[in-house]
Amino acid sequence: MLTADVLNCSFPNWYTTFEKVTIPSTIIPLPEPVLEYLLEDAQLVLPVECNSENMDGVEDDYEDFGDINWEENTVSSELQQKSFSEFSRKITESLREMGGQMFIKLNWSSPKDATWIVFNNSLRCSSLSQLYLLLKSSDFIVHDLTRPFKFCIDEETVKPSVQYSLILRNWLDVNPGSEFRCFVKEEELIAICQRDNSNYYDHIAIQQESIKQDIISFFREHIKNKFPSADFVFDVIRTKKDKVILVDFNPFGETTEALFFSWDELRDSSLDLEFRFATDSSGVQPHPYRHYSIPQDFVDLSSGTDPNKLIDFINLKNRTEEQRQDSDSD
């Protein structure tokens, strides 16, 4: 795997070419102050623009969390808060245009390891606070920003420049059993795999030939010879028969999960096109992001040792509950 292959999989580098067969998205360049904020090894304090989303709580609202010096904490929080007014404005405008719900990622990764921080346990964002919390709490995002070329054989000799971007995508309610990962070697589709390898879906076995043929047809019509790398991985959603949607491209190598395959198998040029999926519940694997649970931020929140995190977290909880109630009433 070369640095050029990783760069080819960077979302801004492929989106225009495949825009008609993927999810509508907005690309917002990541300003240097935002990049620095995401990389700061400091307490989780949301930007100033999130304040308008927070409830105006009083001390009685938080009496179960022990004694907090609210006056002192307010001053401390104000001193540490950053402001990204123009960047946040663009996000808010896009969120409104997308109907109040969106999926977020950077050039390569989404913060899927950080869903523990939000109450819906989902990457579906409906506010600035949710967006910043997810980005700030994700190890995957840090990897994107610091070591995207970790497994590249030419990492030490090639020093590519990366324009980092925030990607906002229209939210789709997707059945995880309709997601598939596809492996391409030397411009040929060699393997297809169930994307969610932590669950068994009986419909995949029943429809396996139809699923396989739909993905092969999609690859030949829309992907083959159009992506600049000869070896790569792409993810799709097969929503129904004859309907396949491109989700993302990934490098062909260890930085990408091989799921029910191994990378030794996938590098074997003799491997014929094979479709693997869980044939029963005993074939599933542990959820790949379980070990990311209960990070230090959560420990600080639960113990009340960091009032700033506690206040942001409680405010987000109340706002999320209000949004849920508004949705139910509609």
N, C-alpha and C positions, 0 to 999 in steps of 0.2 A: 504494500500500500504506500503510495506516494502522497506528498503534501498536495499535489495537484488534484488527486482523487478526492481528498477531503474538501478542498476548496470547491470542487464541482458540486458537492453535496450541500454546500451552504445555500440556504433558502433563497437569498436575493439573486444568486447566480443561476438558478434553474427556473424560478417561478414564471418569468415572462414566457419562456419557451413552452411550458406545460400548463399555462393559465386556464386554458379551455377545458382541461380534464381534471382539474384539482379544485379544492375548496377556495372560494373567493377570500382574498387576504389583503391586508394593508401592511406595508413595510415602513417602519419609522426608524431612521438612523439613531443610534444610541449616542447621545452626547457624552463627552469625556467626564463631566461631573457625575452623571448617572452611572457610568461604568465604574468610577471610583467608589461611589456609594455602595454598589452591589458587591464590591470586593473588600469593603471595610470590615475588619475583624472587630466589630464593636456591637453594642447592644442594639436591639431591633427598635428603631424609632422611625415611624413613617414620615414621609415628607409633609411639608406644610399644606400642600394641596389636598391632603386626605382629611384635614381638620373639619372641613365643612360637611363631611360624611358622618362624623362622629356625633353621638348623642351628647347633649349638654348634661352630663351626669352630675349628681351631687353626692356628698359623702355617704348619705344613707343608701344610695344605690349599690355601694360596694362594701357594706358593713361586714360581710362574711369573709373578707380577705384581710382582716387584721388592721392594725393601726398604720395609716399612711399619712405623712405630712403633705397634704394636698397643695398648700401654698408653695412649699419648697419644691415639690415635684413639678409643678407647672412651670416654674422658672427654669429648672433643669431641662425639662423637655423642650422648651422654647429655644434654649441655647444650643441644643444638639440637633434640632430639626433642620433638614436641608429643604431647599425649594427648587423645583424643576418646573416652573410655571408653563413654559412653552411646550415642553415635552408632555407634561400632564394634560395640557389643553388638547393636544393632538390625540392623545389616548381617549379622552372623554368624548371628543367629537366622533371618533371611530366607533366607540362603544354605543353611542346614540344611533349612528347609522346602521349598526349591526343589530338593532332591536334590543339592546340592553344586555346581551350575552355574547361572550367571545372566548375563544381558546387562545392561549398565549405561548410563545416560545421565543428563543433567540435563533441564531443562524442555524444551529444544528439540533439543539436539545430543548425540550419543554421541562418545566419544573415538576415532573411527575413524582419525584421523590419527596416532594414537600406538601402533598395534599393533606397530610396530617394537621397542618396549621390552620386550615379553613374548615368551617363547620359542615359544609356539604361534601367534604372529602372528595372533591372533584376539581378538575382544571377549568371548570366553567366559571368565568369571571364576570361579575356584574357591577364591580366598583373598582375605583383606583386602589382602595385599601387592600382588597383581595389580590390584585395584581402585584402590588409592591411586596406584600407579605410572601407570596409564592416565590417571586424572583429572589428576594433577599434570603429565603430560607432553604434554597436548593443547592445541593452539592453539584448537581448536573449543570446548573448555570455557571457555577464557578469553574467547572472543567471547560466549558465552552470558552470562557474568557481567559483562561490561563494555559491549558494544555490540549487544545483541539487536535494537535498533530502528534500526540504522545506515541502512537504505534507506527508512525511513518518511518520508513527506513532511511529517508533523506532529511529527517528533522534537524540534524546537526549541521547540515550543509546548506539547506534552503531556509531562509527566514522570510516567509511571506507576510505581507501586510494584510490585515483583516479589517474591513469596515463592519463593525458590529451593528446589528439592527434588532429591534423588537418587532416580532411578527404577531399581528393580530388577525385571527382567522374567524370567519363566521362559525358560530357554534352549531354543531350537529349532534343530535341525540342518536348515538350509534350503539347497536348491539355488539359487544366485544366479540361475539361469535361470528361476526361478519368481517372481521379484520384479518388480513393475511400478509405475511412477509415473503418477498420474492427475491431470489438470489440469481444474479446474472454474472456469468464468467465468459470472457472472450465474446461478449455481445450475444450470448445465448442464455436463455432461461434454463437453469439447471435444477432449481429446487423451489418449492412452495411450502409454507409452513403456517399453521394456525398461529396467529399473533399472540393471543392470550393463552399461554401454556400453563396457566394455573387453574383452568376450569375445563370441564368436559361439556361439549355441545353435541347432542345426538344428531342434530340436523346436518352437521358437516359430513358425517359418514354416509348419510342418506343421499346427500346432494354432491358427493365428492367429485364425480365425473363432470357434472355441470359446472361446479365451481372452478375446477381445473381448466376446462375448456374456455370459460369466460375470461379467466386471467390470461391464458395463452393468447387469446384473440386480442385482448386489450394491449398486451405487451407488443405484439406484432404490429398493431395498427398505430399505437400512440407513443411507444417508448423505444423500440428497437432502432438502433442507428441514429437516434436523436439525442441521446445523452452522451456527453463528451468522453466519459471514461468507458473502457471496455469491460471492467469489472466493477460492479456496484450492487447495491441492495435497494429495493423500493417497497414501500408499504401501500396497500390498497384497502378500500372498503368495497365489498361486494354486497350492495344493498338488496338486490333481487336479481333474478335471472336476466342476463344480458346488460346489467348495469354495474359498472365498476368505476370507482372514483380513486384517483391518485391522492395519497396522503403526504408522502415524504420520500426523499432519497437518503441513503446512508452509505458510508464507505464499506467496501468489501474487506472486512478484517475484524480484529478482536474488539475494536471500539464499538462494534455493533453486535447485539445479542444474536447468537445462532439458534436459540430456542431449542427445538427438538433435533437439530443437527449439531455437528461439531465442526470447527473450522478446518480440522484435518480432512474431514469428509468433503467439505465444500471446495477445498483446494484441489481435490483429486479430480483431474480433468476427465476421468472415465465415468464419473457419476452421471447417470441419465436423469432426465427430469423426473423428480420424485415429489410427491405430495404427502407431507406428514402432519398428523393431527392426533389428538387424544382419542383413542378408540373406546375407552371407558374411564371411569373416575380414578382408577388406579394408575393411569398413565400421566396424570397431571403433575406439575412441579410446584414447589413452594412459590408464593408470590415474590417476584424478583425485588420488590422495594420494601419488603417487611423489615429488613435490617436498618432502614433509615428512620424507623419510628423512634419517638421519645428522644429527640436531640436536646442539646443543652438549653436552647431557648424554651422548650416545653418544660424542662425541669425548673427553670427560673420562673416561668408563669405559674406552675402549680404550687411552688413553694412561697411565692410572693416576695422573693428576694430582689426582684427588679420591678419597681412600681411602673416604670415607663412601659415595659412590655405588657404588664398586667392591664394597664389602662387601655392601650391600643387593642389588646385582645378582647377585653370586655366590650369595648365600643363596637368592634367588628361583630361580635356575637349578637349584640342587641340589634344592630342594623340588619344583619342577615335574617334574624327572626322577624323583624318588621317587614322585610321584603317578601319573606315566605307567606306571611299573613296577608299582605296586599295581593299576592298572586292567588292565594286561595279564595279571597273575596271576589276576585275577577271571575 
